[in-house]
């Protein structure tokens, strides 16, 4: 009888272990807007942290934002050369958001525009090859309300966003539009480029509504 009790306990332990599923790994890739530049408590108030709070313990949301980086690889700070990008790959995420392009608009970076699409596609190919077979979402960058750090909103609107849309269509990837909702909303950008806490909350809400609203239990 004791033998059967031991077997039953073992079976129950296995069942309980199976029921405790690991949290879904979410990687937010991006630049200083993802990082949370200018946010006092960026761990919690940059949009990846806000998104983590919204999703709860069933999701492991991590911030892989790096200030100043670009989507293109022939620039002053390619994202793919950063340690945090390698950390993101090692994290083996199941859901990925990519928010890049703002720094690519700088004149000395935009000279490489001929490579924008191919460089983004190369990054996507690397992400798709991960063992987790991740779901990838590409964000349209928020508008720039000024020319700080040499960032150019005209290039963002007329060059980068069209390229991102083409990449998304050609790679059959969904888009999160973070540009249109912020048009004319200067109050969310104290330094004209980076959102404040309220702006970061809105970004998190837009991502949540587009990616997670239909699946959160």
trRosetta pair geometry for C-beta under 8 A, 3 or more apart (Angstrom, degrees):
i j d omega theta_ij theta_ji phi_ij phi_ji
1 4 5.9 -58 -158 35 36 108
1 5 6.5 37 147 -21 67 105
2 5 5.5 -53 -151 33 36 116
2 6 6.5 40 152 -21 66 101
3 6 5.8 -55 -156 32 31 112
3 7 6.6 30 149 -17 64 105
4 7 5.5 -50 -148 36 37 114
4 8 6.2 40 152 -22 67 104
5 8 5.6 -52 -147 35 31 113
5 9 6.4 32 154 -19 64 104
6 9 5.8 -54 -149 36 30 111
6 10 6.4 31 152 -20 63 107
7 10 5.7 -57 -152 36 30 113
7 11 6.4 31 152 -20 66 106
8 11 5.7 -53 -148 35 31 111
8 12 6.3 30 154 -18 65 106
9 12 5.7 -55 -147 38 31 111
9 13 6.3 34 153 -23 64 105
10 13 5.6 -53 -150 33 30 113
10 14 6.6 31 152 -19 63 104
11 14 5.8 -55 -153 34 32 111
11 15 6.5 33 150 -20 65 105
12 15 5.6 -52 -148 35 34 113
12 16 6.3 32 155 -17 66 106
13 16 5.9 -55 -147 38 30 109
13 17 6.2 33 153 -22 64 108
14 17 5.6 -55 -147 35 30 114
14 18 6.4 31 154 -20 64 105
15 18 5.8 -56 -152 34 30 111
15 19 6.5 30 151 -22 64 107
16 19 5.6 -54 -149 33 33 113
16 20 6.7 28 154 -17 65 104
17 20 6.0 -59 -153 35 32 106
18 21 8.0 10 165 -69 45 71
23 57 6.5 -110 -92 160 126 55
23 58 5.6 162 -126 175 82 27
23 59 5.4 154 -178 -115 105 8
23 60 4.2 114 102 -28 127 91
24 58 6.5 25 10 144 94 76
24 59 4.9 -30 62 -112 92 72
24 60 6.9 -173 81 23 38 74
24 94 5.3 -94 -164 63 82 136
24 95 6.5 38 155 0 113 113
25 59 7.9 160 -83 -163 14 64
25 60 5.1 -22 -106 68 59 108
25 62 7.6 -12 -165 6 82 111
25 91 6.1 177 180 156 133 97
25 92 6.7 59 85 92 161 65
25 93 4.5 -138 122 -126 102 59
25 94 5.0 112 55 6 80 87
25 95 7.3 172 94 29 52 72
25 132 7.1 -82 61 -130 124 159
26 51 7.4 -115 118 127 149 128
26 55 7.5 99 3 27 153 175
26 59 5.5 15 -7 -177 123 110
26 60 6.6 168 23 81 75 50
26 61 4.4 -19 73 -105 118 70
26 62 7.0 159 85 19 63 65
26 93 6.1 71 -136 -155 12 118
26 94 7.2 -48 -72 60 52 78
26 95 4.6 -18 -112 72 79 106
26 96 7.6 174 -159 -81 54 33
26 97 7.7 21 -179 -2 96 96
27 62 5.8 -19 -111 65 61 96
27 64 5.6 9 -171 -1 95 131
27 88 4.8 106 -164 -152 142 100
27 91 5.7 134 -81 88 121 141
27 93 3.6 -114 -9 -50 109 158
27 95 7.4 172 26 90 64 54
27 96 5.0 -11 66 -112 99 78
27 97 7.5 -168 95 30 55 62
27 134 7.9 -34 30 -138 113 154
28 34 5.4 -176 142 -158 106 117
28 47 7.2 -180 -154 96 158 93
28 48 4.1 -141 26 -89 152 116
28 51 7.3 133 -61 42 137 147
28 61 6.8 36 -20 -177 109 92
28 62 6.9 -164 23 90 81 45
28 63 5.5 -23 64 -114 115 52
28 64 6.2 167 78 29 55 77
28 65 6.6 -23 116 -42 98 93
28 97 5.2 -7 -120 60 67 105
28 99 7.3 -4 -176 11 86 111
29 34 7.0 -17 127 -172 20 174
29 64 5.1 -24 -99 82 58 116
29 65 7.4 139 -171 -78 26 55
29 79 7.2 87 176 172 106 143
29 85 7.2 58 -136 -113 113 78
29 88 5.9 54 -86 -136 101 167
29 96 6.3 14 -2 -171 113 99
29 97 6.8 -173 32 89 72 52
29 98 4.9 -14 73 -110 113 65
29 99 7.0 163 91 26 59 63
29 100 7.2 -32 127 -38 95 106
30 33 6.3 -77 152 69 130 82
30 34 2.8 119 74 -19 127 144
30 35 7.2 -143 95 -25 93 67
30 64 7.3 116 24 84 62 70
30 65 4.5 -21 76 -106 86 91
30 66 7.9 170 96 26 44 58
30 69 8.0 147 149 66 32 115
30 97 7.6 -12 -43 112 113 89
30 98 6.9 153 -72 -166 75 39
30 99 3.7 3 -105 66 125 91
30 100 5.9 -158 -129 -62 56 65
30 139 7.6 -6 -94 45 122 135
31 34 6.0 109 49 20 36 98
31 35 6.9 -65 138 -6 36 104
31 65 6.2 1 90 -159 12 92
31 66 6.5 -51 -130 73 44 57
31 67 6.6 68 176 -128 72 27
31 68 6.8 180 -157 32 103 16
31 69 5.0 -156 -107 54 84 80
31 70 7.7 36 -87 -72 125 32
31 79 7.4 -97 -77 -84 76 117
31 99 7.1 -109 19 109 76 83
31 100 6.0 110 -30 -117 100 65
31 102 5.8 -131 54 47 152 111
31 103 5.6 170 -127 -11 154 116
32 35 4.9 -50 -138 40 40 120
32 36 7.8 -107 175 40 58 22
32 37 3.9 10 174 -23 108 131
32 65 6.7 125 -104 162 14 116
32 66 7.6 -46 -65 116 57 30
32 67 3.9 51 -87 -119 100 73
32 68 6.5 60 -42 -28 112 49
32 102 7.9 -94 41 78 89 140
32 103 8.0 99 5 -52 100 117
32 193 8.0 34 84 129 125 117
32 194 6.3 -68 122 -96 108 118
33 36 7.9 48 176 -69 25 29
33 37 7.0 -48 -74 24 35 100
33 47 8.0 14 148 9 79 121
33 65 7.2 -131 71 -145 44 141
33 99 6.5 -96 82 131 113 130
33 102 6.6 102 -11 -6 125 156
33 141 7.7 129 29 -148 156 88
33 142 6.5 177 -145 21 160 122
33 193 7.8 -121 -71 147 102 80
33 194 5.9 -165 -98 -126 73 72
33 195 6.5 69 -148 12 98 95
33 203 7.7 162 158 -90 108 167
34 46 7.0 74 169 169 34 124
34 47 7.0 -72 -128 51 54 105
34 48 6.6 53 -171 -29 82 112
34 63 6.4 168 155 -156 88 88
34 64 7.4 -17 136 72 135 51
34 65 3.0 -178 98 -88 95 125
34 99 5.3 150 -59 64 115 121
35 42 6.8 -3 147 -180 61 145
35 46 6.6 -101 123 -134 26 158
35 63 6.8 115 -118 165 38 118
35 65 3.3 -144 -54 113 61 117
35 66 6.3 119 -68 -71 125 10
35 67 5.4 -70 33 -55 164 75
36 39 4.0 -67 177 37 97 131
36 42 3.0 142 107 -146 143 109
36 43 7.8 -130 42 -37 166 28
36 45 6.8 114 -147 86 130 73
36 46 2.7 -89 -77 -76 118 125
36 47 7.7 -172 -82 10 90 60
36 48 8.0 -99 -45 30 111 92
36 49 7.5 19 -72 5 146 118
36 63 7.2 -15 -14 -160 112 153
36 65 7.0 127 -6 70 67 147
36 200 6.8 37 -117 -111 86 149
37 42 7.9 44 -47 -103 18 139
37 67 5.7 99 -75 -105 121 112
37 194 4.7 -105 81 -115 101 153
38 190 7.0 -175 172 59 147 117
38 191 6.4 -151 -85 -2 155 129
38 194 4.8 133 21 105 134 143
38 196 7.2 -78 121 -104 120 57
39 42 4.2 113 83 -89 111 77
39 45 4.9 -165 -177 93 125 108
39 46 5.2 176 49 -64 161 78
39 196 7.6 137 -93 -160 80 42
39 197 6.1 118 -130 -80 98 75
39 200 6.4 25 -90 -31 141 157
40 45 7.2 30 57 42 70 146
40 197 8.0 -28 25 -64 89 119
41 44 4.9 -11 135 43 111 103
41 45 5.0 88 81 2 83 113
42 45 6.2 -78 -111 61 27 81
42 46 4.3 30 -167 -28 78 114
42 49 7.1 151 151 -7 44 140
42 63 7.8 172 145 150 98 172
43 46 7.3 34 -52 22 8 101
43 49 5.4 115 144 -93 38 142
43 63 7.7 -144 -127 17 50 144
44 49 4.3 -166 -140 159 18 140
44 50 7.4 81 161 -64 54 58
44 53 7.2 55 -159 -43 83 128
45 49 6.0 -12 3 78 20 132
45 50 6.5 43 -144 -55 33 98
45 197 4.8 -40 -179 -127 127 98
45 200 6.0 92 154 83 70 147
45 201 7.8 -43 -159 -56 74 86
46 49 5.3 86 57 12 69 106
46 50 7.3 -142 96 -6 30 92
46 63 6.2 66 93 -117 132 148
46 65 7.2 -125 167 28 148 148
46 200 5.5 -112 -142 -152 34 144
47 50 5.3 -53 -139 39 40 113
47 51 5.9 44 159 -23 70 104
47 200 4.6 -143 -54 -170 76 80
47 201 7.4 -165 -103 -72 76 18
47 203 4.1 -62 -95 92 148 115
47 204 4.2 -170 -152 -58 82 84
47 207 6.9 104 166 9 125 136
48 51 5.6 -54 -146 37 31 114
48 52 6.4 39 152 -25 63 102
48 61 5.5 -176 -175 149 83 108
48 62 6.8 -12 174 131 138 16
48 63 3.8 171 61 -81 153 89
48 65 7.3 -161 -12 -14 132 113
48 204 7.8 -158 -54 -98 14 102
49 52 5.5 -48 -150 29 33 116
49 53 6.8 33 152 -16 63 101
49 61 7.7 173 -93 103 25 119
49 63 6.8 -21 -42 -45 78 130
50 53 5.8 -55 -156 35 34 110
50 54 6.4 34 148 -20 66 107
50 200 6.1 149 -10 133 139 94
50 201 5.4 -164 -141 -109 159 59
50 203 7.9 110 59 72 136 82
50 204 3.7 -108 97 -49 118 168
51 54 5.5 -55 -148 36 34 114
51 55 6.2 23 158 -14 68 111
51 61 5.3 -166 100 -161 102 165
51 204 4.4 -150 -59 -144 76 100
51 207 6.0 -31 -100 85 131 129
51 208 6.2 -171 -127 -63 85 95
52 55 6.1 -63 -143 41 27 104
52 59 6.9 -149 -130 99 60 103
52 61 3.8 -145 -82 54 87 122
53 56 7.7 32 -179 -67 29 47
54 204 6.3 156 -9 157 139 116
54 205 7.8 168 -93 -91 159 56
54 208 5.3 -61 129 -98 153 144
54 212 7.7 120 117 88 114 148
55 58 6.7 -115 156 65 89 83
55 59 3.9 -28 138 38 137 138
55 61 6.3 118 39 -33 140 126
55 208 7.4 -153 -62 -116 86 103
55 212 6.2 -78 -99 -167 105 160
55 216 6.4 -134 -133 -108 67 121
56 59 6.7 88 68 25 53 89
56 216 7.7 109 26 -154 112 113
58 216 7.7 147 65 -139 135 73
58 217 7.1 86 -35 42 173 101
59 212 7.9 -28 -66 -124 158 139
62 88 7.7 -176 98 -110 119 76
62 91 6.3 -133 51 -133 150 157
62 93 7.8 -135 42 -87 108 119
64 84 4.8 159 -161 160 79 106
64 85 6.8 108 167 -88 123 41
64 87 6.5 -174 -121 83 110 102
64 88 4.2 33 -119 -73 166 117
64 91 7.8 -128 -64 5 131 148
65 84 7.6 -44 62 136 18 156
65 99 7.9 -19 -101 66 105 108
66 69 4.6 57 86 -20 105 131
66 77 7.7 -148 124 159 117 121
66 79 6.4 154 49 -127 123 79
66 82 4.9 -95 -48 -150 172 165
66 84 5.2 173 -59 43 113 137
66 85 7.6 -58 -9 -38 138 86
68 76 7.6 -69 164 99 110 108
68 77 4.7 41 126 58 100 164
68 103 5.8 106 -169 -114 38 153
69 77 4.9 -108 -104 127 53 105
69 78 6.8 24 -158 151 89 15
69 79 4.0 90 162 -81 132 77
69 82 6.1 -51 -97 -33 141 140
69 100 7.0 -63 109 -126 95 109
69 103 6.2 146 85 43 25 151
70 75 4.3 20 41 55 155 155
70 76 7.5 97 -6 48 126 67
70 77 6.1 121 3 78 87 70
70 78 5.9 -54 65 -105 90 45
70 79 6.4 -143 69 -22 35 86
70 100 6.7 98 -174 -177 31 112
70 101 7.9 72 -150 -98 65 20
70 103 4.7 -115 -78 94 78 106
70 104 4.6 115 -148 -74 104 76
70 109 5.5 -167 -95 -158 153 140
71 79 6.5 -6 -97 12 34 124
71 98 8.0 78 -108 166 110 117
71 100 3.9 130 -65 124 94 131
71 101 5.6 9 -12 -72 128 60
71 104 5.5 -31 32 -54 90 137
71 116 6.5 54 95 -152 116 78
71 119 6.1 129 138 107 77 114
71 120 5.3 5 170 -81 124 91
71 123 7.2 -103 -160 1 80 152
72 75 5.0 93 87 -23 102 114
72 78 6.6 -95 104 -108 47 91
72 104 5.5 110 1 -121 107 112
72 109 6.6 148 53 179 129 97
72 112 4.9 137 162 106 151 128
72 113 7.7 -86 -79 -94 150 32
72 115 5.6 99 -144 93 106 101
72 116 5.5 -59 -77 -99 107 60
72 119 4.8 113 -127 53 50 165
73 78 4.3 47 -131 -126 49 146
73 80 5.8 -26 -102 40 102 126
73 81 7.5 122 -143 -33 81 100
73 115 7.0 -91 41 139 84 134
73 119 4.8 -168 -5 -132 93 123
73 122 7.5 -27 -28 67 137 142
74 78 7.4 65 -12 -68 20 122
74 112 4.4 174 75 -126 111 143
74 115 5.8 75 10 55 122 157
74 119 7.7 -126 -1 -76 82 142
75 78 5.8 135 49 -64 86 73
75 103 7.6 129 145 127 155 103
75 104 6.9 -116 -67 -113 158 67
75 108 7.8 113 -149 117 85 78
75 109 4.2 25 -132 -131 124 95
75 112 5.8 -123 -65 23 82 148
76 108 6.9 43 -33 112 118 117
76 109 6.5 -84 8 -81 91 97
77 81 7.5 -133 -168 58 48 118
77 82 7.7 41 177 -62 88 108
77 103 7.1 -39 64 143 110 153
78 81 4.6 84 76 -1 97 107
78 82 7.7 -155 101 -21 58 84
78 119 7.8 -114 -138 -167 115 135
79 82 5.7 -49 -164 11 45 120
79 85 5.5 123 153 -71 77 133
79 100 6.1 -84 -27 -108 151 141
79 123 7.5 30 82 -111 115 144
80 85 5.6 -155 -126 146 33 167
80 119 7.9 -137 -8 -174 136 97
80 122 7.8 -14 -82 106 161 109
80 123 6.0 -131 -76 -95 117 101
80 126 7.8 112 -130 26 118 161
81 85 7.4 76 48 33 21 139
82 85 4.6 102 68 -2 86 101
82 86 7.4 -155 102 0 52 82
83 86 5.5 -56 -156 39 41 111
83 87 6.2 46 145 -23 70 103
84 87 5.0 -46 -144 35 39 118
84 88 6.4 48 152 -26 65 97
85 88 5.5 -47 -152 28 34 114
85 89 6.8 35 149 -17 62 100
86 89 5.6 -49 -152 33 37 112
86 90 6.4 36 150 -18 65 106
87 90 5.6 -56 -149 39 34 112
87 91 6.4 46 149 -30 65 101
88 91 5.4 -46 -152 24 33 119
88 93 6.8 -30 -176 -13 80 121
88 96 7.8 85 173 -123 120 112
89 92 7.4 32 165 -68 41 52
89 126 7.1 -53 -104 151 125 109
89 127 7.6 -121 -102 -101 83 61
89 130 6.6 -154 -152 -94 72 114
92 130 5.6 168 -135 -180 67 119
92 131 5.9 -18 -144 55 123 96
92 132 4.6 138 168 -30 84 120
93 96 5.2 116 95 -70 134 85
93 130 7.4 27 47 124 59 166
93 132 6.2 -166 89 79 27 161
93 134 5.4 46 98 -108 78 136
94 132 4.9 -119 -86 174 61 126
94 134 5.6 180 -160 -116 21 76
94 135 6.7 24 151 16 64 90
95 134 6.3 176 -81 -163 15 95
95 135 4.9 -16 -111 64 70 101
95 137 7.5 11 -176 0 88 107
95 211 6.9 110 -172 177 135 131
96 127 5.9 -91 41 -168 172 137
96 134 4.9 54 -10 150 108 142
96 135 7.1 173 24 84 70 50
96 136 4.8 -13 67 -112 108 70
96 137 6.9 180 92 28 56 68
97 137 4.9 -23 -107 73 71 104
97 138 7.9 155 -159 -96 57 17
97 139 5.9 47 178 -33 100 111
97 176 6.7 -13 -140 16 113 146
97 207 6.2 -16 -98 -137 160 129
97 211 7.3 -85 -74 -57 114 159
98 123 7.5 119 -127 123 147 132
98 124 8.0 -77 -26 -83 161 84
98 136 6.9 15 -12 -171 112 96
98 137 7.1 -180 19 89 73 52
98 138 5.1 -24 62 -115 107 64
98 139 6.3 -163 86 17 50 83
99 139 4.0 -11 -96 58 83 138
99 141 6.6 118 -173 -97 80 68
99 178 7.0 9 -126 23 118 154
100 103 7.8 -55 -165 35 77 93
100 104 7.2 72 153 -21 89 117
100 120 7.8 -175 76 -107 126 100
100 141 7.4 -66 109 -71 19 111
101 104 5.2 -55 -151 29 42 121
101 105 7.1 51 155 -33 68 95
101 140 7.9 -45 48 -158 157 43
101 141 4.3 -137 75 -31 114 131
101 156 6.6 105 137 -130 106 84
101 160 4.3 124 -171 178 116 137
101 161 7.6 99 165 -65 155 55
101 164 6.3 -41 -80 -57 149 129
102 105 6.3 -54 -174 13 34 113
102 141 4.8 172 -59 -158 82 145
102 142 7.5 2 -82 52 123 74
102 144 6.9 130 -147 -64 97 108
102 151 5.9 -8 172 -139 85 131
102 156 6.6 8 -114 -100 55 124
102 193 7.2 111 -179 -166 135 103
103 106 6.0 -16 -174 -8 57 112
103 109 6.3 78 143 -1 73 173
103 149 7.8 -58 -113 137 80 127
103 151 7.0 -67 -100 -99 41 101
104 109 5.2 -137 -147 131 39 128
104 110 6.4 96 154 -83 67 70
104 112 7.9 -98 -152 69 91 101
104 113 7.8 109 166 -97 107 73
104 116 6.6 89 -176 -114 148 111
104 155 7.8 -146 108 135 77 123
104 160 5.9 128 82 -101 122 125
105 109 7.2 30 47 73 18 117
105 110 6.0 21 -152 -66 29 119
105 144 7.3 -144 80 -15 157 145
105 151 5.4 63 80 -157 116 65
105 152 4.4 -149 157 51 109 80
105 153 7.5 54 172 -67 160 20
105 155 3.9 150 -144 87 94 123
105 156 5.0 -36 -78 -55 147 78
105 159 7.3 142 -112 65 84 121
105 160 6.1 -71 -71 -29 95 135
106 109 4.4 70 65 16 91 109
106 110 6.5 -175 77 -17 38 91
106 149 7.1 -74 -89 137 118 80
106 150 4.4 63 -135 108 94 110
106 151 6.1 -46 -71 -87 77 48
106 152 7.1 148 -93 -2 28 95
107 110 5.8 -55 -131 35 27 109
107 111 7.3 47 162 -37 57 89
107 150 6.2 -90 12 176 88 120
107 152 7.1 83 -52 -27 73 136
108 111 6.5 -28 -163 0 31 115
108 150 7.5 21 12 136 94 156
109 112 6.3 -57 178 27 53 107
110 113 5.2 16 -175 -53 67 106
110 152 7.4 -37 -34 40 149 133
110 155 5.6 -76 -103 -152 149 150
110 159 7.0 54 -146 113 120 163
112 115 5.1 -44 168 38 91 112
112 116 7.3 125 116 -55 80 72
113 116 5.3 -16 -158 -24 53 117
113 159 6.3 -60 -137 -177 136 130
113 163 7.8 -141 -167 -64 89 152
115 118 5.4 -69 -157 53 62 106
115 119 5.1 61 145 -28 91 109
116 119 6.1 -65 -148 38 21 107
116 120 6.4 16 159 -15 62 109
116 159 7.9 139 -16 155 169 96
116 160 7.1 -137 -159 -118 151 67
116 163 4.9 1 113 177 133 159
117 120 5.9 -58 -147 38 29 108
117 121 6.2 28 156 -18 65 109
117 163 5.4 -131 -67 -165 88 101
117 166 6.3 -41 -111 94 127 118
117 167 5.5 -169 -139 -74 80 100
117 170 8.0 49 -169 38 119 148
118 121 5.6 -55 -146 39 31 112
118 122 6.4 37 153 -24 64 103
119 122 5.6 -49 -148 31 32 113
119 123 6.7 34 152 -17 62 102
120 123 5.7 -54 -153 35 34 111
120 124 6.3 35 150 -19 66 107
120 138 8.0 51 -176 -123 127 136
120 163 7.5 138 4 143 147 106
120 164 7.3 -159 -137 -109 169 65
120 167 4.9 -29 103 -127 136 160
121 124 5.5 -52 -145 38 35 114
121 125 6.3 41 153 -24 66 102
121 167 6.2 -145 -64 -140 83 105
121 170 7.6 -41 -96 98 122 123
121 171 6.5 -172 -118 -69 86 126
122 125 5.7 -50 -149 32 31 114
122 126 6.7 33 152 -19 62 102
123 126 5.8 -55 -154 33 33 111
123 127 6.4 29 151 -15 66 107
124 127 5.6 -56 -147 39 33 110
124 128 6.1 34 155 -21 68 108
124 136 6.4 124 -139 149 91 166
124 167 7.4 166 -23 172 147 114
124 171 5.6 -15 141 -148 162 159
124 173 7.1 -106 -139 -48 138 151
125 128 5.7 -54 -143 37 29 111
125 129 6.5 31 156 -24 62 107
126 129 5.9 -59 -154 31 29 112
126 130 7.8 52 146 -43 57 85
127 130 6.0 -27 -171 -11 42 114
127 134 6.0 -68 164 54 94 129
127 136 5.8 98 118 -91 136 133
128 133 7.6 20 -166 -140 59 53
128 134 7.2 -119 -104 50 40 82
128 136 7.0 -66 -73 -20 81 140
130 133 7.0 -149 83 -46 76 25
130 134 5.7 27 61 -11 129 105
136 173 5.5 -45 95 -135 99 124
137 173 7.1 171 -114 172 29 99
137 174 5.4 -33 -119 82 81 95
137 175 7.4 133 -169 -121 76 14
137 176 5.4 50 161 -22 119 110
137 207 7.8 132 106 -142 151 91
137 210 7.3 126 -153 119 147 121
137 211 5.9 -77 -45 -90 162 121
138 164 5.9 -174 149 -173 130 104
138 167 6.9 152 -110 95 174 112
138 168 5.2 -135 49 -84 136 107
138 173 5.5 75 -5 120 109 128
138 174 7.5 170 28 91 73 44
138 175 5.6 -36 75 -109 87 65
138 176 7.2 -174 90 22 36 77
139 175 7.5 121 -111 -166 22 65
139 176 4.6 -31 -103 70 73 103
139 177 7.9 166 -156 -85 61 11
139 178 5.1 15 -174 0 108 122
139 207 7.7 -37 -91 -90 121 103
140 161 5.3 41 -148 -127 109 98
140 164 6.0 160 -102 91 70 148
140 165 7.7 18 -89 -59 112 86
140 175 6.3 39 -32 -177 96 112
140 176 7.1 -149 14 90 72 53
140 177 5.0 6 30 -128 127 54
140 178 5.6 -176 73 38 71 69
140 179 4.4 -68 124 -10 117 112
140 180 7.8 47 85 -9 143 80
141 156 5.7 -97 79 -153 124 118
141 160 6.6 -1 21 117 126 138
141 161 7.2 -119 36 -75 84 87
141 164 8.0 163 -7 -31 83 158
141 178 6.7 -48 -165 77 13 109
141 179 6.3 50 81 -75 45 101
142 178 5.2 -61 -68 133 73 104
142 179 6.1 175 -124 -98 27 54
142 182 5.0 11 -151 44 95 160
142 189 7.9 171 138 -80 132 124
142 195 6.7 -130 -125 -47 179 110
142 199 7.8 59 -135 177 160 121
142 203 7.4 -66 -62 -89 125 116
143 153 5.5 40 -170 -140 82 118
143 156 6.7 154 -127 101 51 143
143 157 7.2 24 -116 -66 93 102
143 179 5.7 95 -47 -153 78 79
143 182 5.5 -164 23 99 96 107
143 183 5.9 90 -17 -94 149 60
144 147 7.4 80 143 -86 129 37
144 148 7.9 -154 -166 41 111 78
144 151 4.8 -166 -117 124 153 115
144 152 7.0 124 57 107 151 8
144 153 3.9 -144 58 -71 93 91
144 156 6.0 140 0 -1 104 148
144 192 6.6 45 -180 147 73 88
144 193 5.6 -4 -132 -108 89 74
145 153 7.4 84 -58 -66 17 143
145 186 5.0 125 -144 -120 144 82
145 189 4.6 149 10 83 137 145
145 192 4.1 -133 78 -152 90 72
145 193 7.2 -137 35 -60 80 38
146 189 8.0 -180 7 128 95 127
146 191 7.9 -113 47 145 129 50
146 192 3.0 -24 22 -175 113 158
146 193 7.0 -85 56 -46 87 77
147 150 6.7 4 172 -123 85 24
147 151 6.5 -175 -151 64 41 59
147 152 6.7 22 -123 -91 88 58
147 153 8.0 -99 -81 -5 65 88
147 192 7.6 -22 16 125 32 148
148 151 6.4 0 75 28 58 104
148 191 5.9 -56 32 155 174 91
148 192 5.1 137 -1 65 117 116
148 193 5.1 -112 68 -23 115 122
149 193 6.3 8 26 -55 120 167
151 156 7.6 27 173 -42 93 121
151 193 5.7 99 42 -112 153 124
152 155 4.1 61 94 11 113 111
152 156 6.8 175 97 -13 59 83
153 156 5.1 -49 -147 35 41 117
153 157 6.0 34 157 -16 72 107
154 157 6.0 -57 -144 41 28 105
154 158 5.7 -12 171 15 67 118
155 158 6.6 -69 -122 56 21 85
155 159 4.7 -29 -166 31 65 127
155 160 6.2 61 140 -16 75 100
156 159 7.2 -13 -51 52 7 82
156 160 5.0 -36 -135 41 44 125
156 161 6.3 57 158 -27 61 98
156 179 7.7 176 147 -118 112 127
157 160 7.8 37 0 46 16 85
157 161 5.9 -12 -142 15 29 131
157 179 7.6 147 -102 -171 74 141
158 161 7.6 33 -25 41 11 99
158 162 6.9 -2 180 -7 33 121
159 162 6.6 -77 -158 38 14 104
159 163 6.5 8 157 -14 58 113
160 163 5.7 -61 -151 38 31 112
160 164 6.2 30 155 -20 69 105
161 164 5.6 -51 -144 35 33 111
161 165 6.4 35 156 -20 65 104
161 179 6.3 -10 -103 -32 136 168
162 165 5.7 -55 -148 36 32 113
162 166 6.4 33 154 -20 65 105
163 166 5.7 -56 -151 35 32 111
163 167 6.4 33 152 -19 66 104
164 167 5.6 -53 -148 36 33 112
164 168 6.2 35 153 -21 66 106
164 175 7.3 109 137 -120 104 116
165 168 5.7 -52 -146 36 31 113
165 169 6.3 29 155 -17 64 106
165 175 6.8 0 -108 -83 68 153
166 169 5.8 -56 -147 38 30 109
166 170 6.0 22 158 -13 67 112
167 170 5.9 -61 -141 43 27 105
167 171 5.8 2 166 3 66 117
167 173 7.5 -18 126 42 79 123
168 171 6.3 -68 -134 52 21 94
168 172 7.9 143 167 -35 52 1
168 173 4.7 -103 -142 72 69 88
168 174 7.1 -28 -164 138 117 4
168 175 5.0 10 -142 -62 168 101
169 172 7.5 21 -176 -74 27 41
174 210 7.6 170 145 165 127 112
176 206 6.4 118 180 135 107 102
176 207 5.8 22 -156 -104 155 69
176 210 4.9 156 -114 81 95 164
176 211 7.0 -31 -81 -41 127 104
177 180 5.1 7 155 18 124 109
177 181 7.1 123 117 -11 91 92
177 206 7.7 -109 77 -178 58 131
178 181 6.8 -58 -152 39 38 106
178 182 6.9 19 161 -5 66 120
178 203 5.9 28 -135 -125 126 90
178 206 6.0 138 -100 98 78 155
179 182 6.6 -87 -162 43 27 98
179 183 7.1 45 152 -52 67 91
180 183 5.9 -32 -156 -11 38 115
181 185 7.6 -6 136 -5 61 146
181 202 7.0 -165 128 161 132 122
181 206 6.3 -155 21 -91 159 137
182 185 4.7 -100 -158 45 58 121
182 188 6.5 -98 -138 60 105 140
182 189 7.9 82 -179 -37 125 116
182 195 7.9 -94 -120 -89 142 114
182 199 7.3 53 -116 -144 123 106
182 202 7.6 130 -80 110 95 141
185 188 5.0 16 137 9 106 115
185 189 7.7 105 107 -6 75 97
185 199 7.7 146 126 -106 122 102
186 189 6.0 -80 -159 47 47 100
186 192 7.7 -19 -148 -115 89 66
188 195 5.1 -17 154 -137 100 86
188 196 5.9 -139 -165 30 53 89
188 198 5.9 -117 -120 90 90 96
188 199 3.4 117 179 -78 112 112
188 202 7.0 -46 -130 22 151 140
189 192 5.4 58 136 -134 116 16
189 193 6.4 138 -166 27 116 15
189 194 6.6 137 -143 66 77 32
189 195 6.0 -52 -87 -94 69 46
189 196 7.3 -152 -85 -15 20 82
189 199 6.6 77 -63 -73 62 163
190 194 7.5 -33 50 76 80 83
190 196 5.4 77 -17 -63 108 110
191 194 5.5 21 51 34 113 94
195 198 7.6 -124 173 76 100 56
195 199 2.6 -137 -163 107 111 131
195 200 5.1 158 104 -50 121 64
195 202 7.5 -133 -159 46 147 103
195 203 6.5 175 31 -23 167 123
196 199 5.2 98 46 12 58 104
196 200 7.1 -111 108 -5 31 91
197 200 5.7 -54 -147 36 32 111
197 201 6.5 36 152 -22 64 103
198 201 5.6 -50 -151 32 34 115
198 202 6.7 36 150 -20 63 102
199 202 5.6 -52 -152 32 36 112
199 203 6.6 39 150 -20 66 100
200 203 5.6 -48 -150 32 36 113
200 204 6.5 38 151 -18 65 103
201 204 5.6 -53 -151 37 33 113
201 205 6.4 34 150 -21 65 105
202 205 5.5 -53 -148 35 34 113
202 206 6.3 36 153 -21 67 102
203 206 5.8 -53 -149 34 31 111
203 207 6.4 27 154 -14 65 106
204 207 5.9 -58 -149 40 30 109
204 208 6.1 33 153 -22 66 108
205 208 5.5 -52 -144 37 31 114
205 209 6.2 30 158 -19 65 106
206 209 6.0 -55 -146 36 27 109
206 210 6.3 17 159 -11 63 113
207 210 6.0 -64 -144 43 28 104
207 211 5.6 -13 173 14 69 120
207 212 7.5 39 132 5 72 105
208 211 6.8 -74 -126 52 16 85
208 212 5.0 -55 -151 52 58 113
208 213 6.1 88 145 -58 73 82
209 212 7.9 -6 -27 52 10 72
209 213 5.0 21 -137 -37 41 134
210 213 7.6 85 8 2 15 107
212 215 5.8 -90 -156 51 52 96
212 216 5.4 51 160 -42 97 104
213 216 6.8 -46 -138 13 22 108
